[in-house]
Amino acid sequence: MKNVTMIRTCLLHGVFIFLLSACTQTVGHFTPTVATNPDNAVFYIYRPAASTPGLMKPLKFDYPDVLVDGKSIGVLKYDQYLVTELAPGAHNITITGLTTASSGWAARDIEQAFQVSPGTQVFMKLQVEYDMEKMNLGELGAKYIINLLPVDSEDARYEIRNTTPARN
């Protein structure tokens, strides 16, 4: 009888420790890229994990191609970031599913103009979330909110550190 109580106690402690470890969140580390040419800017675009609760994440396995000034800098998968060096001045970014590099990305293209200055770091976030207000129980097909947002460099460092560099 004493052995059974001891086994139950050990099992409960084991389950408790397992559940406690599952609740911890790992925090990544982000080291900014230094421009090879000090007259250029470093441009980052990242796609953080969705904040939607549950196991299903919006468009997790679908990803767009990211074009800067008409040239691909790579595909932006879920929870990853891309980085490239840009000359100072005006640039255009396009998030598209219309290239062969993209996969499953059916959303309309997003295009935005932006400026970079010499020696700066510029961050943009591709935010993809379920549109819970437009989704109804029993309705087929998910609805999404997809935004491309400029992010202050101080704020971006805290979000981008939990993403991984894209392997393009």
C-alpha positions as CSV (number, residue, x, y, z in Angstrom):
1,M,0.0,0.0,0.0
2,K,2.9,2.3,0.9
3,N,4.5,1.6,-2.5
4,V,1.3,2.5,-4.4
5,T,1.1,5.8,-2.5
6,M,4.7,6.5,-3.3
7,I,4.2,5.7,-7.0
8,R,1.1,8.0,-7.2
9,T,3.0,10.8,-5.5
10,C,6.0,10.5,-7.9
11,L,3.6,10.3,-10.9
12,L,1.7,13.5,-9.7
13,H,5.0,15.3,-9.3
14,G,6.2,14.2,-12.7
15,V,2.9,15.4,-14.3
16,F,3.1,18.7,-12.4
17,I,6.7,19.3,-13.6
18,F,5.8,18.4,-17.2
19,L,2.8,20.8,-17.2
20,L,4.9,23.6,-15.6
21,S,7.6,23.2,-18.2
22,A,5.0,23.3,-21.0
23,C,3.9,26.7,-19.8
24,T,7.3,28.3,-20.0
25,Q,8.0,30.5,-23.0
26,T,11.4,30.6,-24.6
27,V,12.6,34.0,-25.5
28,G,14.9,34.2,-28.5
29,H,17.8,36.5,-29.1
30,F,18.2,38.9,-32.0
31,T,21.5,40.3,-33.2
32,P,21.0,43.1,-35.8
33,T,22.8,42.7,-39.2
34,V,25.4,45.3,-39.9
35,A,25.4,46.8,-43.3
36,T,28.4,45.9,-45.4
37,N,28.3,49.5,-46.8
38,P,27.8,52.1,-44.1
39,D,25.9,54.3,-46.6
40,N,23.2,51.7,-46.9
41,A,20.2,50.8,-44.7
42,V,19.4,47.3,-43.4
43,F,15.8,46.3,-44.2
44,Y,13.9,43.6,-42.2
45,I,10.5,42.1,-42.9
46,Y,9.2,39.6,-40.4
47,R,6.1,37.5,-40.0
48,P,5.6,36.7,-36.3
49,A,3.5,33.9,-34.9
50,A,-0.2,34.6,-34.9
51,S,-1.8,35.6,-31.6
52,T,-4.9,33.5,-32.3
53,P,-5.4,30.9,-29.5
54,G,-5.4,27.3,-30.3
55,L,-3.3,24.9,-32.4
56,M,-4.5,26.1,-35.9
57,K,-2.6,29.2,-37.0
58,P,-3.7,31.3,-40.0
59,L,-1.9,30.4,-43.3
60,K,0.9,28.7,-41.3
61,F,1.9,26.6,-44.3
62,D,1.2,29.2,-47.0
63,Y,3.8,31.9,-47.7
64,P,4.3,34.8,-50.1
65,D,7.2,35.9,-52.1
66,V,8.6,39.3,-51.0
67,L,9.7,41.7,-53.8
68,V,11.6,44.9,-53.1
69,D,11.8,47.1,-56.2
70,G,10.5,44.2,-58.3
71,K,13.3,41.8,-57.2
72,S,12.6,38.8,-54.9
73,I,14.4,38.9,-51.5
74,G,12.9,35.5,-50.6
75,V,9.7,33.8,-49.4
76,L,8.4,34.8,-45.9
77,K,7.3,31.7,-44.1
78,Y,5.4,31.7,-40.8
79,D,7.4,32.9,-37.8
80,Q,10.5,33.9,-39.9
81,Y,12.2,37.1,-41.1
82,L,14.1,38.3,-44.2
83,V,16.9,40.8,-44.2
84,T,18.5,42.7,-47.0
85,E,20.6,45.8,-47.5
86,L,19.2,48.8,-49.4
87,A,20.6,52.0,-50.9
88,P,19.1,55.1,-49.3
89,G,16.0,56.5,-50.9
90,A,12.6,55.4,-52.0
91,H,11.7,51.7,-52.4
92,N,8.6,49.6,-53.1
93,I,7.7,46.3,-51.4
94,T,5.3,43.8,-52.8
95,I,3.9,40.8,-50.9
96,T,2.7,38.4,-53.6
97,G,1.5,34.9,-54.2
98,L,1.8,35.2,-58.0
99,T,5.3,34.0,-58.3
100,T,6.5,30.4,-58.5
101,A,8.5,30.9,-55.3
102,S,5.4,31.5,-53.2
103,S,3.3,28.6,-52.0
104,G,-0.4,28.5,-51.3
105,W,-0.6,32.3,-50.8
106,A,-4.0,33.3,-52.3
107,A,-4.3,36.7,-50.7
108,R,-4.3,39.8,-53.0
109,D,-0.9,41.5,-53.4
110,I,0.1,44.1,-50.9
111,E,2.2,47.0,-52.2
112,Q,3.7,49.8,-50.2
113,A,6.3,52.5,-50.8
114,F,8.8,53.3,-48.1
115,Q,12.0,55.3,-47.5
116,V,15.3,54.4,-46.0
117,S,18.1,56.6,-44.8
118,P,21.9,55.8,-44.7
119,G,23.0,53.8,-41.7
120,T,19.5,53.0,-40.5
121,Q,17.6,49.8,-39.7
122,V,14.1,49.6,-41.1
123,F,11.5,47.1,-40.0
124,M,8.2,45.9,-41.4
125,K,5.8,43.3,-40.1
126,L,3.6,41.1,-42.1
127,Q,0.8,40.3,-39.6
128,V,-1.6,37.5,-40.4
129,E,-4.5,36.7,-38.1
130,Y,-7.9,35.0,-38.3
131,D,-10.7,37.5,-38.7
132,M,-12.8,36.2,-35.9
133,E,-15.5,38.8,-36.4
134,K,-16.2,37.6,-39.9
135,M,-16.0,33.8,-39.2
136,N,-19.1,31.9,-38.2
137,L,-19.4,28.4,-36.7
138,G,-20.2,25.9,-39.4
139,E,-19.1,28.2,-42.2
140,L,-16.6,26.7,-44.6
141,G,-13.4,28.7,-45.3
142,A,-11.4,30.9,-42.9
143,K,-11.3,34.7,-43.1
144,Y,-8.0,36.5,-42.5
145,I,-6.7,40.0,-41.6
146,I,-3.4,40.5,-43.4
147,N,-1.5,43.8,-42.8
148,L,1.9,45.0,-43.8
149,L,3.0,47.5,-41.0
150,P,6.1,49.6,-40.5
151,V,7.4,49.0,-37.0
152,D,9.6,51.2,-34.8
153,S,13.1,49.6,-34.5
154,E,12.9,49.5,-30.7
155,D,9.6,47.7,-30.7
156,A,10.5,45.4,-33.6
157,R,13.6,44.0,-31.8
158,Y,11.3,42.5,-29.2
159,E,9.0,40.8,-31.8
160,I,11.6,39.7,-34.3
161,R,13.7,37.9,-31.7
162,N,11.1,35.1,-31.5
163,T,11.3,34.5,-35.2
164,T,14.0,32.7,-37.2
165,P,15.9,33.9,-40.2
166,A,14.4,32.6,-43.5
167,R,16.5,30.0,-45.3
168,N,16.2,31.1,-48.9
